[in-house]
Amino acid sequence: MKLWVLDTDMLTLWLRGHDTITARIVATPPQQLATTIITVEELLLRGLDQNMTSKTKDSPNFPATSP
C-alpha cells in the first residue's frame, strides 16, 4: 500500500481549500493518507501563534510599551 504523506504546506493548502490538493485528498482512501508529528506540531504552533497575535493586536495596550 502506498502512503501519501502530507507535509505542512500540503495540509495548509488543503485547509485553505486549494482545489487541486482538495481533489487529490478526497480521491485518496483515508488509510493511504498520513502526516508526521512535526507537521502536526507546526500547524498547532502556527495556530496558537496566530491566535495569540490576534488577541494581542486587539488588546488596548498593543504594541506593548516598555518602561
Secondary structure as a PSIPRED ss2 file (coil, helix, strand):
# PSIPRED VFORMAT (PSIPRED V4.0)

   1 M C   1.000  0.000  0.000
   2 K C   1.000  0.000  0.000
   3 L C   1.000  0.000  0.000
   4 W E   0.000  0.000  1.000
   5 V E   0.000  0.000  1.000
   6 L E   0.000  0.000  1.000
   7 D C   1.000  0.000  0.000
   8 T H   0.000  1.000  0.000
   9 D H   0.000  1.000  0.000
  10 M H   0.000  1.000  0.000
  11 L H   0.000  1.000  0.000
  12 T H   0.000  1.000  0.000
  13 L H   0.000  1.000  0.000
  14 W H   0.000  1.000  0.000
  15 L H   0.000  1.000  0.000
  16 R C   1.000  0.000  0.000
  17 G C   1.000  0.000  0.000
  18 H C   1.000  0.000  0.000
  19 D H   0.000  1.000  0.000
  20 T H   0.000  1.000  0.000
  21 I H   0.000  1.000  0.000
  22 T H   0.000  1.000  0.000
  23 A H   0.000  1.000  0.000
  24 R H   0.000  1.000  0.000
  25 I H   0.000  1.000  0.000
  26 V H   0.000  1.000  0.000
  27 A H   0.000  1.000  0.000
  28 T C   1.000  0.000  0.000
  29 P C   1.000  0.000  0.000
  30 P H   0.000  1.000  0.000
  31 Q H   0.000  1.000  0.000
  32 Q H   0.000  1.000  0.000
  33 L E   0.000  0.000  1.000
  34 A E   0.000  0.000  1.000
  35 T E   0.000  0.000  1.000
  36 T C   1.000  0.000  0.000
  37 I H   0.000  1.000  0.000
  38 I H   0.000  1.000  0.000
  39 T H   0.000  1.000  0.000
  40 V H   0.000  1.000  0.000
  41 E H   0.000  1.000  0.000
  42 E H   0.000  1.000  0.000
  43 L H   0.000  1.000  0.000
  44 L H   0.000  1.000  0.000
  45 L H   0.000  1.000  0.000
  46 R H   0.000  1.000  0.000
  47 G H   0.000  1.000  0.000
  48 L H   0.000  1.000  0.000
  49 D H   0.000  1.000  0.000
  50 Q H   0.000  1.000  0.000
  51 N H   0.000  1.000  0.000
  52 M H   0.000  1.000  0.000
  53 T H   0.000  1.000  0.000
  54 S H   0.000  1.000  0.000
  55 K H   0.000  1.000  0.000
  56 T H   0.000  1.000  0.000
  57 K H   0.000  1.000  0.000
  58 D H   0.000  1.000  0.000
  59 S C   1.000  0.000  0.000
  60 P C   1.000  0.000  0.000
  61 N C   1.000  0.000  0.000
  62 F C   1.000  0.000  0.000
  63 P C   1.000  0.000  0.000
  64 A C   1.000  0.000  0.000
  65 T C   1.000  0.000  0.000
  66 S C   1.000  0.000  0.000
  67 P C   1.000  0.000  0.000
